[in-house]
Amino acid sequence: MATIPEQLKEMGFGCDMNTFTGYRMIDGFGFTIKLDTVNRMYTLSVPCAVHSQGEAAQLDEAARMRLNDPQNSLKNAGYDGRTLTLVYFTKNMVLKVSDSLGGVLNICMELIRQFNAVPICSQCGRADSLSIYGLEHNVRCLCPHCFSEIQSNISKKNKAQNEIAENVPLGVLGAVMGGVAGAVVWLLFSLMGKIVFAAGMAAAVLSFYAYRWLARKVSRPGLVLSLVIGFVMMLIGMYFAIGMDVFFGLKDIGHQVSFGEALGLIPDYIRLNLGAVLFNNFFGVFTYFAGAVICILQYRNDRKIKGRAVMLA
């Protein structure tokens, strides 16, 4: 099966992998496709203008009427006075863009031609040498003036961010707080008698994002530090979860011990129940590393698009 970028290419679209957005200029109109594989849908948007508020209302109504056609599988449609938007939903587990994009494009072009809409800049609403640009976390259709202005603002923001020092102590505090939250999730799963699965990922992701939030920026050592702290917190959560198993297990058979004494019996418990302990905690540890990969990819993507302002089409 063709990948989504390959499917978009077959339809004449480019694909910005930083934001997972398709883009194309058609007859002067700038089309963008925001892909959402988690919810199995995509949003096709095109900035355009009509000649009066009355026509704008009619265009919005005409777009919404398309929702009544079951063949379209549209989840939403409308015109807000500046952007015509069609949201398409697919039941396929894998998002098949090329199976439906042609039909959605035809609907969009029919509406544009029906109301004699004209292409405009998504920022200022003027029609002036429009192009599609990649701007940090989004893709937009802009005129040269608005692009230059946004590019300047991004440069100023980027310069200001570079001058900000990474607050490592606060970042460490955030990582510890995030890791503790992940450890609590681990304990809750254990108390409910569930196999610890997503708790490991929670420890990694919460530690990284809490570090980034409080430190205000993340360096490579900061990334490593946040993930190490998250891993340690996860192990602590695992340790206390096993202690609870020992505590309640002894209580069920009539042996009353304190929780501290139960913690001291953990090495013996692990030695006698090694298979069960490994089984109950393997998936949690595995998902921790999966969460760490997500954090690393997020870190790399943040650095890749930092200060980005480029023409795409």
MOVEN-V536685 format. One record per pair of residues at least 6 apart in sequence whose C-alpha atoms are under 8 Angstrom apart, sorted by the first residue. I is the first residue (numbers start at 1). J is the second residue. D is the distance in whole Angstrom. If there is no record, write none. Layout:
BEGIN
((I/J/D) (I/J/D))
END
This chain:
BEGIN
((4/95/8) (4/96/7) (4/97/7) (5/14/7) (5/15/6) (5/22/8) (7/96/8) (7/97/6) (7/98/5) (8/14/6) (8/15/7) (8/22/7) (8/97/7) (8/98/7) (9/15/8) (10/98/8) (11/98/7) (11/101/8) (11/102/8) (12/24/7) (13/22/6) (13/23/5) (13/24/5) (14/22/6) (14/23/5) (14/24/6) (15/21/6) (15/22/4) (15/23/6) (16/22/6) (16/23/8) (16/134/8) (16/139/8) (18/137/7) (18/301/7) (18/305/7) (19/137/6) (19/138/6) (19/139/8) (20/34/7) (20/35/6) (21/32/7) (21/33/5) (21/34/5) (21/35/6) (21/139/7) (22/32/5) (22/33/5) (22/34/7) (22/35/8) (23/30/7) (23/31/6) (23/32/4) (23/33/6) (23/132/7) (23/139/8) (23/312/8) (23/313/8) (24/30/6) (24/31/5) (24/32/7) (24/132/8) (24/313/7) (25/31/6) (25/131/7) (25/132/8) (25/313/7) (28/119/6) (28/130/7) (29/46/7) (29/47/7) (29/48/8) (29/118/8) (29/119/5) (29/120/8) (29/130/8) (30/46/6) (30/47/7) (30/119/7) (30/130/7) (30/131/7) (30/132/6) (30/141/5) (31/44/7) (31/45/6) (31/46/5) (31/47/8) (31/141/8) (32/43/8) (32/44/6) (32/45/5) (32/46/7) (32/139/7) (32/140/7) (33/42/6) (33/43/5) (33/44/5) (33/45/6) (34/42/6) (34/43/5) (34/44/7) (35/41/7) (35/42/5) (35/43/7) (36/42/6) (37/94/7) (37/95/6) (40/89/6) (40/90/6) (40/91/7) (40/92/7) (40/93/7) (40/94/7) (40/95/6) (41/87/7) (41/88/5) (41/89/4) (41/90/6) (41/95/7) (42/87/6) (42/88/6) (42/89/7) (43/85/7) (43/86/6) (43/87/4) (43/88/6) (44/85/6) (44/86/5) (44/87/6) (44/88/8) (45/83/7) (45/84/6) (45/85/5) (45/86/7) (46/83/6) (46/84/5) (46/85/7) (46/119/8) (47/82/6) (47/83/4) (47/84/6) (47/119/6) (47/120/6) (47/121/7) (47/122/6) (47/141/7) (48/82/6) (48/83/6) (48/84/7) (48/117/6) (48/118/5) (48/119/4) (48/120/5) (48/121/8) (49/56/8) (49/81/7) (49/82/6) (49/83/8) (49/117/5) (49/118/5) (49/119/7) (49/120/7) (49/125/8) (50/56/6) (50/115/7) (50/116/7) (50/117/5) (50/118/7) (51/117/8) (53/81/8) (55/115/7) (56/79/7) (56/80/8) (56/81/6) (57/79/8) (59/78/8) (59/79/6) (59/111/7) (59/115/7) (60/77/8) (60/78/5) (60/79/4) (60/80/7) (61/78/7) (62/111/8) (63/77/6) (63/78/5) (63/79/7) (63/111/7) (64/76/7) (64/77/5) (64/78/6) (66/72/7) (66/74/8) (66/77/8) (67/73/8) (67/74/6) (67/75/7) (67/76/7) (67/77/7) (72/88/8) (72/103/8) (72/104/8) (73/88/6) (73/89/6) (73/90/7) (74/86/7) (74/87/6) (74/88/5) (74/89/6) (75/86/8) (75/87/5) (75/88/6) (75/89/6) (76/85/8) (76/86/6) (76/87/5) (76/88/7) (77/84/8) (77/85/6) (77/86/4) (77/87/6) (78/84/6) (78/85/6) (78/86/7) (79/85/6) (82/122/7) (82/125/7) (83/122/8) (84/108/8) (86/104/7) (86/108/8) (88/104/8) (90/96/8) (112/118/8) (118/127/8) (119/127/6) (120/126/5) (120/127/4) (120/128/7) (120/130/7) (120/142/8) (121/127/6) (121/128/7) (121/130/7) (121/141/6) (121/142/5) (121/143/5) (122/140/7) (122/141/6) (122/142/6) (123/142/6) (123/146/7) (124/146/7) (126/143/7) (127/143/7) (128/143/6) (128/144/8) (129/143/6) (129/144/7) (130/141/7) (130/142/5) (130/143/5) (130/144/7) (131/141/6) (131/142/6) (131/143/6) (131/144/8) (131/311/7) (131/312/8) (131/313/6) (132/139/7) (132/140/6) (132/141/4) (132/142/6) (132/311/6) (132/312/5) (132/313/5) (133/139/6) (133/140/5) (133/141/6) (133/142/7) (133/147/8) (133/309/7) (133/310/5) (133/311/4) (133/312/5) (133/313/7) (134/140/7) (134/308/7) (134/309/6) (134/310/5) (134/311/6) (134/312/6) (135/151/8) (135/305/8) (135/307/8) (135/308/5) (135/309/5) (135/310/7) (136/305/5) (136/306/6) (136/307/6) (136/308/5) (136/309/7) (137/305/7) (151/309/6) (154/307/6) (154/308/8) (154/309/8) (155/307/6) (158/306/7) (158/307/6) (161/217/8) (164/216/8) (164/217/8) (165/217/8) (166/215/5) (166/216/6) (166/217/5) (166/218/7) (166/219/8) (167/214/7) (167/215/4) (167/216/7) (167/217/8) (168/215/6) (168/222/7) (169/215/8) (170/211/7) (170/214/6) (170/215/6) (171/210/7) (171/211/4) (171/212/7) (171/213/7) (171/214/5) (171/215/4) (171/216/8) (171/222/8) (171/226/8) (172/211/6) (172/215/8) (172/225/8) (172/226/7) (172/229/8) (173/211/7) (173/214/8) (174/207/7) (174/210/5) (174/211/5) (174/212/8) (174/213/8) (174/214/6) (174/215/8) (175/206/7) (175/207/4) (175/208/6) (175/209/8) (175/210/5) (175/211/5) (175/226/5) (175/229/6) (175/230/7) (176/207/7) (176/229/6) (176/230/7) (176/233/7) (177/207/7) (177/210/7) (178/203/7) (178/205/8) (178/206/4) (178/207/4) (178/208/8) (178/209/8) (178/210/6) (178/211/8) (178/230/7) (179/203/5) (179/204/7) (179/206/6) (179/207/5) (179/229/7) (179/230/5) (179/231/8) (179/232/8) (179/233/5) (179/234/7) (180/203/8) (180/230/8) (180/233/6) (180/234/8) (180/237/8) (181/202/8) (181/203/7) (181/206/7) (182/199/6) (182/200/7) (182/202/5) (182/203/4) (182/204/8) (182/206/7) (182/230/8) (182/233/8) (182/234/7) (182/237/8) (183/199/7) (183/203/7) (183/233/6) (183/234/5) (183/235/8) (183/236/7) (183/237/4) (183/238/7) (184/237/7) (185/199/6) (185/202/8) (186/196/6) (186/199/5) (186/200/7) (186/234/8) (186/237/6) (186/238/7) (186/241/7) (187/237/6) (187/238/7) (187/240/7) (187/241/5) (189/195/7) (189/196/6) (189/199/8) (190/196/7) (190/241/6) (191/241/8) (191/244/8) (195/280/5) (195/281/7) (195/283/8) (196/280/6) (196/281/6) (196/283/6) (196/284/5) (197/283/5) (197/284/5) (197/287/7) (198/284/6) (198/287/6) (199/284/6) (199/287/8) (199/288/8) (200/234/7) (200/283/8) (200/284/5) (200/285/6) (200/286/7) (200/287/5) (200/288/4) (200/289/8) (200/291/7) (201/284/7) (201/287/5) (201/288/4) (201/289/7) (201/290/7) (201/291/4) (201/292/7) (202/288/7) (202/291/7) (203/230/5) (203/231/7) (203/233/7) (203/234/6) (203/288/7) (204/227/6) (204/230/5) (204/231/7) (204/288/6) (204/289/8) (204/291/5) (204/292/6) (204/295/8) (205/291/6) (205/292/7) (205/294/8) (205/295/6) (206/230/8) (207/226/6) (207/227/7) (207/229/7) (207/230/5) (208/223/7) (208/226/5) (208/227/6) (208/230/8) (208/295/7) (211/218/8) (211/222/8) (211/226/6) (212/218/6) (218/299/8) (223/296/8) (223/299/8) (227/292/7) (231/288/8) (238/281/8) (240/263/7) (242/266/7) (243/259/7) (243/262/6) (243/263/5) (243/265/8) (243/266/6) (244/259/8) (244/262/8) (246/262/6) (246/263/8) (246/265/7) (246/266/7) (246/269/7) (247/257/7) (247/258/7) (247/259/6) (247/262/5) (250/256/7) (250/257/7) (251/257/7) (270/277/7))
END
